[in-house]
Amino acid sequence: MSFFRKLKESIASKTESVTKQFRDGLEKTRQGFVEKVADLITRRKKIDEEFYEELEEILIGADVGVNTVMTLVEELRAEVKKQRIEDAAELRPILSGKLMDLLRGDDDNSLKENPDGITVILFVGVNGVGKTTTIGKLAHRYKQEGKKVLLAAGDTFRAGAIEQLEVWGQRAGVDVIKQNPGSDPAAVMYDAVQAAKQRNVDILICDTAGRLQNKSNLMEELNKIFRVIQREIPSAPHEVLMVLDATTGQNALTQAKLFGEKSGVTGLVLTKLDGTAKGGIVVAIRQEMNLPVKLVGLGEKMEDLQPFDSQQFVHALFAGMIDEEEKAEE
């Protein structure tokens, strides 16, 4: 059975609405990346040096990352030799299969929960990446699952951050624990943990300050928050999620490296994937950071924050090619 057919069958068991969200959300990347690959394959029937060079350019242009692209193209060369492939069209399923392997990684990318009480999820990331929006959408997601959720407004430095979180809290129907702007974020966290205990909350989601990652006082602030939370709930935080804006491409990867190494990050959230043609950044991040991508933002709506799924991702990118293959088989 062909790779595309297998992929289609594995997707068939998944929720249609989620499949559609991935397809719609990755529309720009599909046009900017996969359609260019399809065009290259149509134009250059022969697999020669020029073919590989152009393929490298397309992949690097989609932000797949230079190191990853070099490895990927070397692997494709090896497959071409091994299978004695002459027609470029035969490379399509091989390329998509390799991308899926790169995305998959070994880790389980589901969000960890505390089996014995309150699950604490801490959000980190620089300003402007969509952190507050992501927190609101995740709160909504947990609420839909019947969980009792509470938010903590720990970003006390950015103008309007507390109000923004409150707006999302109202939309999701979730309370927000806050203090005045400029107050000590660790004190907000202490209040939030106490409130979570009193109210028998299942999930406590904490926002933190997102000033630039090169200021050492931000790391000190995070360490203080960790200590306060751990005094009250020793196993917490159960997740430290770093939010990255996919539209910033390689800059997001640099941020992840600078920030992630120091702040105990357990997973990544990529926002605004629907707004970029450079969705290959997911592949680059997956390869260059030893961290799972746990959630992806595929649009503006509450439901558009989805658990990352490598099969859905590759299926959404190669949807046009999958449809073509089906027509050819009919």
VENUR-V953843 format. One record per backbone hydrogen bond with DSSP energy under -1.0 kcal/mol. CO is the residue of the C=O (numbers start at 1). NH is the residue of the N-H. E is the energy in kcal/mol with one decimal. If there is no record, write none. Layout:
co = [CO	CO]
nh = [NH	NH]
e = [E	E]
//
This chain:
co = [2	3	4	5	6	7	8	11	15	16	17	18	19	20	21	22	24	26	27	28	29	30	33	34	35	36	37	38	39	40	45	46	48	49	50	51	52	53	54	55	56	57	58	59	60	62	65	66	67	68	69	70	71	72	73	74	75	76	77	78	79	80	87	88	89	91	92	93	94	95	96	97	98	99	100	101	119	120	120	121	122	124	126	130	131	132	133	134	135	136	137	138	139	140	141	142	143	148	148	150	151	152	152	154	156	158	160	161	162	163	164	165	166	167	168	169	169	175	177	180	184	185	186	187	188	189	190	191	192	193	194	195	196	197	202	203	204	205	206	210	212	215	216	217	218	219	220	221	222	223	224	225	226	227	228	229	233	239	240	240	241	242	244	245	246	248	249	249	250	251	252	253	254	255	256	257	259	267	268	268	269	270	271	272	273	278	279	280	281	282	283	284	285	289	292	294	295	296	297	301	304	306	309	310	311	312	313	314	318	319	320	321	322	323	324	325	326]
nh = [6	7	8	9	10	11	12	14	19	20	21	22	23	24	25	26	27	30	31	32	33	35	37	38	39	40	41	42	43	44	88	48	52	53	54	55	56	57	58	59	60	61	62	64	63	280	69	70	71	72	73	74	75	76	77	78	79	80	81	82	83	85	90	91	92	95	96	97	98	99	100	101	102	103	104	105	204	238	239	206	241	243	129	134	135	136	137	138	139	140	141	142	143	144	145	147	146	202	203	205	177	154	207	156	182	161	164	165	166	167	168	169	170	171	172	173	174	151	153	183	188	189	190	191	192	193	194	195	196	197	198	199	201	200	119	150	121	152	123	127	215	218	220	221	222	223	224	225	226	227	228	229	230	231	232	233	236	122	266	267	124	269	271	248	249	251	252	253	254	255	256	257	258	259	260	261	263	242	294	295	244	297	246	275	276	281	282	284	285	286	287	288	289	291	268	308	270	306	273	304	298	296	313	314	315	316	317	318	322	323	324	325	326	327	328	329	330]
e = [-2.4	-2.7	-2.6	-2.5	-2.5	-1.9	-1.7	-2.4	-2.1	-2.4	-2.0	-2.4	-2.3	-3.3	-2.9	-1.7	-1.4	-2.8	-2.3	-2.7	-1.7	-2.6	-1.9	-2.8	-2.2	-2.3	-2.5	-2.0	-2.7	-2.9	-2.0	-1.0	-2.0	-2.4	-2.5	-2.4	-2.5	-2.1	-2.2	-2.4	-2.8	-2.5	-1.2	-2.1	-1.8	-1.2	-2.7	-2.5	-2.1	-2.8	-2.9	-2.2	-2.3	-2.2	-2.5	-2.2	-2.2	-2.6	-2.2	-2.9	-3.2	-1.9	-1.7	-2.1	-1.2	-3.1	-2.3	-2.2	-2.4	-2.3	-2.0	-2.0	-2.2	-2.0	-2.0	-1.2	-3.2	-2.2	-1.4	-3.2	-2.8	-2.5	-1.0	-2.1	-2.4	-2.4	-2.3	-2.6	-2.5	-2.0	-2.1	-2.5	-2.3	-2.4	-1.1	-2.3	-1.9	-2.2	-2.3	-2.7	-3.1	-1.7	-2.8	-1.5	-3.0	-2.0	-2.5	-2.1	-2.2	-2.3	-1.9	-2.6	-2.6	-2.2	-2.3	-1.0	-3.4	-2.4	-2.8	-1.9	-1.5	-2.2	-2.1	-2.3	-2.5	-2.6	-2.2	-2.7	-2.6	-2.1	-2.5	-2.4	-2.5	-1.0	-3.1	-2.3	-2.8	-2.4	-2.7	-2.0	-1.7	-1.6	-2.0	-2.2	-2.2	-2.5	-2.2	-2.2	-2.7	-2.4	-2.4	-2.5	-2.9	-1.9	-1.0	-3.2	-2.3	-2.8	-2.6	-1.5	-2.7	-2.7	-3.0	-1.9	-1.6	-1.9	-1.4	-1.2	-2.2	-2.4	-2.4	-2.1	-2.6	-3.0	-2.2	-1.3	-1.6	-2.4	-2.7	-1.4	-3.0	-3.2	-2.4	-1.5	-1.1	-1.9	-1.8	-1.9	-2.9	-2.2	-1.9	-2.8	-2.2	-1.4	-2.4	-2.1	-2.2	-2.7	-1.9	-1.8	-3.1	-2.8	-2.5	-2.4	-2.7	-2.6	-1.9	-2.6	-2.5	-2.4	-2.1	-2.5	-2.0	-2.2	-2.4	-1.6	-1.1]
//
